[in-house]
Amino acid sequence: MKRTGEKALSIISVVLNIISVGILILMLIGSKMVVNDPQVNIEIENSLAQSGLTEQEIADSVNFMGEFIDFISTIGWVFVVLGLISIVLAIVGAIKVNANPKLAGILFIIGCVLSGIISLSGILLLIAAIMCFVRKPKNSTPIEVRDENGYIIE
């Protein structure tokens, strides 16, 4: 049985995952560059100084912002790794969908969870997984229809 729908959905999901992981990587690299830029830190300190904060409060605020961006960056890299695993699972599922649709459906569900169930790529993988489980292969032997005399009707 051809499983073109499942393959198409998984390929679209892989493309969307690649785009989202790429954008996330660019954002993480950009945020790291902004934190390490001394000009940005000077501008932040100047804007905080104009608000009437003391030197200690300004130093604490800048330090907190750096630590917060590092924390968010760490979480972002975790999402990048999960996205890459989801991409690999979706590709393997797309390759295996004709040979073993149940295995492909399981891979699609795991990929859906890792990429985010509410994301568009996760929804596409979930639809492909449901299609893998629900669609039954057509009966390969034709059914013979006979008339009242026992002759096969074509």
C-alpha positions as CSV (number, residue, x, y, z in Angstrom):
1,M,0.0,0.0,0.0
2,K,1.3,3.4,-0.9
3,R,1.7,5.8,2.0
4,T,2.2,9.0,0.1
5,G,0.2,11.1,2.6
6,E,2.3,10.0,5.5
7,K,5.5,10.6,3.6
8,A,4.4,14.0,2.5
9,L,3.3,15.1,6.0
10,S,6.6,13.9,7.5
11,I,8.7,15.6,4.9
12,I,6.9,18.9,5.4
13,S,7.3,18.5,9.2
14,V,11.1,17.8,8.7
15,V,11.4,21.0,6.6
16,L,9.5,23.1,9.2
17,N,11.6,21.6,12.0
18,I,14.8,22.4,10.1
19,I,13.7,26.0,9.7
20,S,12.7,26.4,13.3
21,V,15.9,24.8,14.6
22,G,17.9,27.0,12.3
23,I,16.1,30.2,13.5
24,L,16.6,29.1,17.1
25,I,20.3,28.5,16.6
26,L,20.7,32.0,15.0
27,M,18.8,33.6,18.0
28,L,20.9,31.8,20.5
29,I,24.1,32.8,18.8
30,G,22.9,36.4,18.4
31,S,21.9,36.7,22.1
32,K,25.3,35.4,23.1
33,M,26.9,38.0,20.9
34,V,24.8,40.8,22.4
35,V,25.6,39.8,26.0
36,N,29.3,39.8,25.3
37,D,29.3,43.1,23.5
38,P,30.7,45.8,25.8
39,Q,28.9,48.6,24.0
40,V,25.5,47.0,24.8
41,N,26.5,46.7,28.5
42,I,27.5,50.4,28.6
43,E,24.2,51.4,27.1
44,I,22.3,49.3,29.6
45,E,24.3,50.7,32.5
46,N,23.6,54.3,31.2
47,S,19.9,53.7,30.9
48,L,19.8,52.2,34.4
49,A,21.8,55.1,35.8
50,Q,19.3,57.6,34.3
51,S,16.5,55.8,36.2
52,G,18.1,56.7,39.5
53,L,19.6,53.4,40.6
54,T,22.7,53.2,42.7
55,E,26.0,51.7,41.3
56,Q,25.5,48.5,43.3
57,E,21.9,48.1,41.9
58,I,23.1,48.8,38.4
59,A,25.9,46.2,38.7
60,D,23.5,43.6,40.2
61,S,21.0,44.3,37.3
62,V,23.6,43.9,34.6
63,N,24.9,40.7,36.3
64,F,21.4,39.3,36.6
65,M,20.6,40.0,32.9
66,G,23.8,38.2,31.9
67,E,23.0,35.2,34.0
68,F,19.4,35.2,32.8
69,I,20.4,35.2,29.2
70,D,22.8,32.4,29.9
71,F,20.0,30.4,31.5
72,I,17.7,31.0,28.6
73,S,20.5,30.1,26.2
74,T,21.0,26.7,27.9
75,I,17.3,26.0,27.7
76,G,17.4,27.0,24.0
77,W,20.2,24.5,23.3
78,V,18.1,21.8,24.9
79,F,15.3,22.6,22.4
80,V,17.8,22.6,19.6
81,V,18.9,19.0,20.5
82,L,15.3,17.9,20.9
83,G,14.5,19.4,17.5
84,L,17.4,17.6,15.9
85,I,16.3,14.3,17.4
86,S,12.7,14.9,16.1
87,I,14.1,15.6,12.6
88,V,16.0,12.3,12.7
89,L,13.0,10.3,13.9
90,A,10.7,11.9,11.3
91,I,13.2,11.0,8.5
92,V,13.6,7.4,9.7
93,G,9.8,7.1,10.0
94,A,9.4,8.5,6.4
95,I,11.8,5.9,5.1
96,K,10.2,3.0,7.1
97,V,6.6,4.0,6.5
98,N,6.0,1.6,3.6
99,A,7.8,-1.4,5.1
100,N,6.5,-1.1,8.7
101,P,3.7,1.5,9.2
102,K,3.3,0.8,12.9
103,L,7.0,1.5,13.6
104,A,6.8,4.6,11.5
105,G,3.7,5.7,13.5
106,I,5.5,5.2,16.8
107,L,8.5,7.2,15.5
108,F,6.2,10.0,14.3
109,I,4.5,10.2,17.7
110,I,7.9,10.4,19.5
111,G,9.0,13.0,17.0
112,C,5.8,14.9,17.6
113,V,6.4,15.0,21.4
114,L,10.0,16.1,21.0
115,S,9.2,18.8,18.4
116,G,6.3,20.1,20.5
117,I,2.8,18.8,20.2
118,I,1.3,22.3,19.6
119,S,3.8,23.3,16.9
120,L,2.8,22.9,13.3
121,S,5.4,20.3,12.6
122,G,4.3,18.3,15.7
123,I,0.7,18.4,14.5
124,L,1.7,17.2,11.1
125,L,3.7,14.3,12.6
126,L,0.7,13.4,14.8
127,I,-1.6,13.4,11.8
128,A,0.9,11.2,9.9
129,A,1.1,8.8,12.9
130,I,-2.7,8.5,13.1
131,M,-2.8,7.8,9.4
132,C,-0.2,5.0,9.9
133,F,-2.3,3.4,12.6
134,V,-5.7,3.8,11.0
135,R,-5.2,3.1,7.4
136,K,-5.4,-0.6,6.7
137,P,-3.8,-2.3,3.6
138,K,-6.1,-3.2,0.8
139,N,-6.9,-6.9,0.4
140,S,-4.5,-8.2,-2.2
141,T,-6.6,-11.1,-3.4
142,P,-9.6,-10.1,-5.5
143,I,-13.0,-11.2,-4.4
144,E,-14.7,-13.5,-6.9
145,V,-18.3,-12.7,-7.6
146,R,-20.3,-15.5,-9.0
147,D,-23.8,-15.5,-10.5
148,E,-26.5,-18.1,-9.7
149,N,-25.0,-20.6,-12.1
150,G,-21.6,-20.5,-10.5
151,Y,-19.9,-18.5,-13.2
152,I,-17.4,-15.7,-12.3
153,I,-18.7,-12.3,-13.0
154,E,-16.1,-9.8,-14.2
